Amino acid sequence: MAMVGQKMSALEAIKRQIVMATGMDPDSVGQASYERAIRLRMTFLNLNSLEAYAARVSSSHDELQALVDEVTIPETWFFRDGEPFKCLVDSIAKGVIPLGDMEKLRVLSVPCSTGEEPYSIAMSLLASGLPVSRLQIDAMDISGRVLERARAGVYGPNSFRGVSQNMIRRYFDVSGERYEIHSDVRAAVTFRQGNILSSEFLASCQNYHVIFCRNLLIYFNVETKQRVLKKLHGLLKESGLLFLGHAETGRIDKDLFEAVRYPRAFAYQKSARKKTPVIDRQSFSVANNKESPIHPGFLGKVILSREDVRDAVVDMEGAPCSLSGISEMADRGELDNAERLCLQFLEKYRDSGEAYYILALIQLARGNELEGEKSLRKSLYLDPNHYESLTHMATLLEGQGKFEHAEKYRLRAQRVADRLE
């Protein structure tokens, strides 16, 4: 019994070191992920004693960094959840992000992981006609290991889920299963190491027009999330845009950010206490329209499904509210009303896979992962080929450490994308 206590004490000591280094909420990663990372590092160092490894982590900054890398490095790919990149391009075209004639567009990607996100930003902007001389994309991560891979700019097939062959041909040199990014894309991105919780993080830099900070806040407790959001607010120019992950949009302080009404982009504009910005798109529209199938990946046009023309439910003021109206409400951050109306819609139309998908997004935005997963499963029961539900389910399972199950959903989503291409 004492030995078990010793091991638990050593494990907790190691976890405390990680928390102090990263600000991570221990519950956000899960015990299994910690133990897996520790086993990998112990095997690498040929250590058999957990106590000995705890001492190594305590005395070696390099080993602590290596362990942090194992715990925090997420799986990523190019144009992940493609709508934020489309929203970025549309925002520049429509003047939502004001840019002077010769002004460089300044973008921050944090955490940038192995580089797929900042390179996707660069490719999106280059494809829209913005020259590389007008781009400054700073990509930052706490992990030196992932930054080395990002700077190399060489990827395997797993980084290209749903990316069009046209984009691959345009921006990569391909040799077998080796994809090397072109030099003009590489020239637009600067990679740097840094910890967003450090007081020195970008302390003396100019502010950014756009910040991508997706799937980082999920690792922090409420207090740390607020600290990070305030820091991001301070790093943005007036009217600048912040992109968050789909599970991070609950409880955003409206004194800091206003939600942008754009489907699945999860975008926020630096608040000036003005009317919520609208970019001309219909909220949470469906990418798997049965009559007019389209590719749901990079920059795909989003069309309303036939479900949206069903009889609408009625909102609190007695006005009709369709499925797309519920989605717009959710995008504005009115999650309570959106969830209530979505449940009303499902009382009338229990066969609506799209409604269950929207309900899942609302539940995930509120931090209710268990109910969100249940709703995604119901969506997929009703519509096994619902692309967004497949990709969101994969993301959830990845966060739970269920990588094999997640990969099955990724493969299903890829097959759907291939059929619709």
N, C-alpha and C positions, 0 to 999 in steps of 0.2 A: 504493500500500500504506500509505503514511504517512497519507493522508487517511482510509482506512478505520479506521486505528488511532486517529486523532483523534476520529472519530465515535463509535467504541466507547467511548473514554475519556469523552466528553461524556455518552453514554447512561448509562454506569456511575455517573458523578457525579450525574446526576439521580436514578437509582434509589437511590443512597446517601442522598440528601436525603429521599426518601419513607420509606425504612426508618428513618431517625433520627426522623422526625416521627411515625411510626405504629407502629413495632416490627414491621412486616410482614416475613414471610419472603419474600424475592424469588421463590423457586421456587413459592410458593403462588399467585401471580398469573399467572406465565408471561410470557415475552418479548413475545408478540404483544399482550397486554393493555397492557403498558407502552408499547409503540410506538404503539398505537392512541390511547391517552390523550394522549401527547406530540404526535402529529400533530394531534389536535383542538385542543389549546391553541395550538400554533404557528400553525395556520390562523386561530384566533380573534384572535391578536395580530399577524397578518400578518408573521410571522418565517419566514425561509427557512433560517436557519443553526441547526443543532443546538447549536453552541457558544454562540451568542447566547442561545438559550433556556435552556441550562444556567446561564449567568450570571444570567439573569432569575430563575430559580427560586432560585438561591443568595442573591440580594439582596432578594427580595420575599416576605414571609410570605404575602401575599394570593395571589400566583401559586402558591406551593407548596401552599396550601390548595385552590386551584382544581384543581390537578393531582391532589392526593389525592382530591378528589371524583370526578374522572373515573375513577380507578383503582379506588376502593373501593366506589362506590355499587352495591349489588346490586339485582337485580329482585326485587320482592316483591308480595304481594297479600293481601287480607283472609283471615283464618282459614287461612293457609298451613299445610299438614300438620295438619289440624284437631284431632288427638287431644290435643296439649298443652293446648288451651283446655278441652276436656272434662275432662281430668285435673285442671286447676285448679279447676273448678266442683265436681267430685266430692270433691276434697280438702277443700274448705271444708265441704261438706255432711256429710262423714263425720268431721270433727274432726281430720283429719290436720294441718291448719293450725289451731292453737288461736287463737281470736279472742274477745276479751272482748265483753260485751254492747254497749258503746258504742265499742269500739275500731275505728279505721279500718284497713282492709286496705291495707298499703303494698306496692306492686309497682314493680319497676324493669324497664324494657325498654331493653337496650343491646346493640348499636346499634339505634336505632329506625328508621333510614332515613326514608322519607317518611311514616311514621306508621301504616301499615296494621296492624302488630303491636300497638302499644299501644291503638289504637282497637278492635281485635278483642278484646283483653283486657277493655276497658271494656264492650263490647257483651255479651260472654259473661257477665260478672258482673251487669250490669244485667238481662239476660234471666233470670238465676237468681233474681232477687228482691232482690239487694243494692242498696240505694238509693245514689245518687250521693254523698250526704253521708257514706257510710261508705267511700268509695274515695279513695285517693291513688295515682295512677299517675304515676311520674316516667319520662319518656322522654328518652334521651340519645343523642347522636351526635357524632362528630368533625366532621361537615360542616354548616356553617351553611346551605348551599344546600338540603339536603334538609329541614332543620328549618323553613325558610320554607314549603316545600310542605306539610309536616305540619301546621303551625299553620293554614294556609289551609283544610285539610280538604276539598278538592275533588279528585275523582278521575274517571278515565275508565273505560270498560268493562273494560280489561285488568286492573284491580285486583279483579275480582269473578269469579274462576274457581271455579266450584262452590259459590258462596254462594247460599243459598235466596232466592227472591223475597220470602218472608215477612220475612227479616232486612233485606233492602234496603228494603222498604216501611216497616218499623218504625223504621229508624234513619237513613234518607237522604231528602233531597229530590232528586227526579230530574227533570231537564229535558233531554230529548234524550239526549246522551251525557255529560252533566254530573251527577255525583253529589256532593251536598254533605252532609256528616255533620251530624246534629242537634246542637244546642247542649248537650243534657244529656250526650251522649257526650263532646263536646269539653271540657265542664267537669270531667270526671274525670281529664283528662290534662294534665300540665305538661311542656312541652318545654324542654330545656336543652342547651347545647353543652358537650362535655367529652371528654377523651381518657382512656380507661380506664387507660392506662399512666402517666399523670401521678400524681405523689405527692399532688397536691391533689384528685384525683378523689373527690368525695363525702366528703371527709376529715372534715367536721363534721356529717354527717347522721345521723339515726336509722336503725337497721337495718331491713331489709325482710323481710316475710313470704315474698315470692316474687320471684325474679329470672328474667327471660327473657334469655338471652344465647346466641342461636342463630346459627350460621354466622359467628362471629367468630374462634373459636380456630383454624379451618382456615387462617387467614392467618399464624399465628405459628409460630415454631420451638418445640421442646420446652421449652426454658428459659423462654421468654416465656409459653407456655401455663400452666406451673406458677405463674408469678408472678400471672397473671390469675386462675387458679382460687383461689389463696390470698386474693387481694383479694376475690373474690366470696364466699368463705367468711366473711371478716371482715365483709362487708356484710349477711349474712343473720342473722335472729333464730334462736334455738334452734328446731330442727325445721322451719326454713324450707326452701322448695323452690327448686331450680335447674333450669331447662329449657335443654337444649343442643340443637344440631342433630344430625341422624342420623349424620353423619360425624365427630362430635367425642367419642364416648363411650368410646374406648379409653384405657386407662391412667389412669383416674381414681383418685386416691389415696383409699383407703378411710378414711384418717384424717381426710379432709376431707368426703367425701360417700358416702352409701350409695344404691345404685340403687333406684328405686321400681318395683315390678312392675306396670307398666301399659302396655298395648300401644301401641307407636309414639309414646309421649309423650316418651321420652328424658329422664325426670325423675330428679332426685337430691335426697335430703334431707340437710340438714346433719348430719354424722355426730356421734352421741353414743355410738358403739360399741355399738349395740343391734341387735336383729333388723331386717332389711330391711323397711320398711313395705310393706304390701300394700293396694291399693285394689281393691275387688271387681270385677275385670275379668279376662278370660282373655287371656294374652299373645299378641301378634302374630296375633290372630284375623283372619279373612278378611272383607273387605267386599264380595266379589263372589260370594256364594253363589248357585249356579245355581238352587236351588229357591225361594229367598226373596230376590229382588233388592232392594237398598236403595240409597239415595243415599250415596256414600262421602265426601261432603264434610262440612260443618260439623256437628259433634256427632252424626254418624251412629252408630247402634247397630251394633256389630260382632258378626258371627255366625261361628261355626265352619263351615268348608267340609266337604264330605264327605271330603276328603283326610285329615282328622284322625282318622277312624274306621278307616283302614287299619291293618294289622298294625304294631305299634310296633317300633322298634329297641330295643336293650338298652344301658343306660348302663354305666358302669364298675363299678357295684355289682351288676350283673345284673338291675336292675329295668327293666321296660318303659318306654319313653319315646316319646311320640307327638310329632307335629309341633308341637302347642301346648306340650308340655313342653320341646322344644328351644328354642322361642321364649322361654319363661320363663327358661330357663337363660341365654340371651343377654342378656335384660333385666337379670339379676343381675350381668352382667359376666363370666360364665364362658365367655369367647369360644372358648377352645381346645376345651373339651368340646362346646360347642354346634356348632362347625364340624365336628368329627369325626363327631358323630351325624347332622348334616344330610347329610354326604357318604355316610354309611351308608344313610340313608333314600333318597338318590338312586340308590344302587346297586340298591335294590329297586324303586324307582318312578321310572324315568327320565323319565316323562311328567308329573311334578309341577311345574307352573309355580310354585305357591306355595312349594315347597321351594327352588327356585332363587332366588325373591325373598328368602326368609329368609336363605339363604346369602349373597346379595349384601349384605344389611344387616350381617351379621356381618363380611364382608370390608371393607366401608366403615368400620365402627366400628374396625377394626384399622388403618385407613389404607391398605389395599390397593385403591386406586381402579381399577387396571387389571383385576384379577380381579373386583371388584364390578361393573364395567361388563359384563364377559363374562357374568356370572351373570344380570344383568338382561336382557341380550339373549336368553339361553336361556329365561328366564321368559316373555318376550314372544313368542318363537317358538312356545312351547307354548300360550300363552294371550295372543293379541294384544290382548285387552280387559282385561288385568289393570291396574286403575286405579293401584294404588300403584307398580307397576313403571314405568308410563308417567310418573308424576310424578317418581319418583326419577331416571329416566333423563334427564328434562328438566333436573333440578337439576344433575346431573353435567355435562351438556353446557354448561349456562350457565357453570359454573365453569371449563370449558375454553375459554370464549370462542366456542363454536359456537352462537351465538344463533339462527340460522335453523333448524338441526337441532333445537335445544331447543324452539322454538316449535311445530314439527310434532308433537312428543310432547305438548306442552301441549294442542294442539288435539284430538289423539286422546283424551287423558284427558277433556277437556271433553265430547266426543261420547259417551263412555262414561257420564259423569255425567248427561248430559241424557237418555240412554235409560233410565237406572235411576231417574230422579227420579219 
